[in-house]
Amino acid sequence: MGTKTVATNRKARHEYFILEIFEAGIALQGSEIKSIRAGQISLGEAYIRIDGQEAWLEDAHIAPYEQANRFNHEPRRPRKLLLHSKEIQRLYDEVRQKGVTVIPLSVYLKEGRAKVEIAVAKGKKLYDKRTDLAKRDAKREIERQLHERE
């Protein structure tokens, strides 16, 4: 059984420089995992909060599972991330630096379990975003020229 990406935070790589990537499990309720398997998750406004002892996935929207009726979950509740204590301490030390944050990049299913890919990131300035766009446009133009010659 491989991995299946369920949701990605597409704005993350545009808004931040990715410094380091971690994989974490998510503590979920039964109706939440069923919604995730159905692809009903959004990482649009999600972020990671670290309080020294634990890491939490905040503001990730997991849609209510229709068949769960009264046993359903709160869509935006904080969800505990399952990381080793050394990893949590390392992330906590990184976050205390100026301009560094921890963001979710993607949620995927690995061997039937929901995992979240989180990254230590530093915010980009407007001019950094512009240079990235210029590089991407130049690369696209080169590709276009190469295909026209063939």
N, C-alpha and C positions, 0 to 999 in steps of 0.2 A: 504494500500500500504506500503510495507516494504522498506528495504534498499537493494541496489544492488551494490556491490563493482565493480568498473570499472577498476581501476589501483592501484597497490601498489608499494611502493618503497622498494624492497626487500633488498637492500644493507643497508638501514637505520638502522635496528636493529643490523646488523653485525658491522657497522662502529661506532655506537654511543650508549651511555647509555641514555635511554629515562628517563627524569626527570619528565615531566608533559605533558599532552595531551589536546589539544583544538580542537573544531570543528568550522570551519569557512565556510561561504558561499563564492561563487566566482562570481564576476561581469563578465558576459559573453555576447558575441554577439550571434545573432540567429544561425549562422552557427556553432559556437563553441559548443553549447549545443547539436546540432544534431550529431556532431562528437563524443562528449563524450558519448552520448547514444549508439552510434555504437561501443564504446570501443576503439576509435582511439586517445588515450592519453598516453603519456609516461612521467614518473617522474624521469627518469634516472639521469639527471644532474640538476634537479630542486632544488631551494632553496627559502627561504623566506627572503625578505628584509623589515626591519622596519625602518621608518624614523622619528619616534616620533609621528606623527599624523595618518599615514596610514601604512597598511601592504600590501605587494605585493608578488605575486607568480611569480618568475622569472624563465626563461629557461624551463618551462614545455612545451612540444611539443604536440600541439593539431593539428592533421592532417587536412588539408583543406577538407571541405565537398564537394563532387563531384557535387551535384546538385545545389550548390550555385553560380557557375560560377563567374561572375565579382563581386558579393557581398561577396566574401569569405574573411576570416580573415587572418592575419599574424600568422603563426604557432607558433612562439616563443615570441610573444609580452608579456609584463608584464601585469598581471591581478590583479586587486584590490581584496583583501580579505575583506569580510564583517564581522567585529568583533565589539564588543562594545568598546567604547573608553577606559574604564577601563582595558579591556583585552589587548588592544594595548599598553597601558602604562606599564602594568605588563610585557608583552613580551619585550618591549624596555628596561626596567630596568634589566631584566634577561640577555639580549644579551650584555649589557655593561660589564658584568663580564667576566673574562678571561677564554677562552676555551669553552664558552657556545654559542650555535647557535640555530636557529629555522629551522626545516626541515619538508618537507611534508612527511607524512607516507602513505596516501592513498587518492584516490578520489572515491567517491561513490554517488549514487543517493538516496536521501531520500525524499519521497513524491513528486517525480518529479523534485526536485531541486538538482543541483550539489553541493556537500559539499566536503571540503578537511579536512582531519584530520592532524593537525600539531602538532609538539612536540618540547618542549624545550629539547635540547640534549647536551651532553658533549662527545667529541671525545674519542674513545677508543685508547689505545696504542696497539702496536703489541702483547705484552704479554697478554693483556686482551682478545684479539681475540683468541689467542692460548688456553687459559684456557677455553673459551666458547666452542671451537671446541673439546677439550679433554672431557669436561663434556657431550657434545652431543654424542660423540662416545662411552663413557662409558655407557650412558643411552641406546643407541641403542644395545650395546653388551649385557646388562642385559636383555633387552626385547627379544633378540634373544635366549638367554639361557633359559628363561622362556618358550618360545614357543616350543623349542626343547624337553623339559621335558614333555610337554602335549601330 
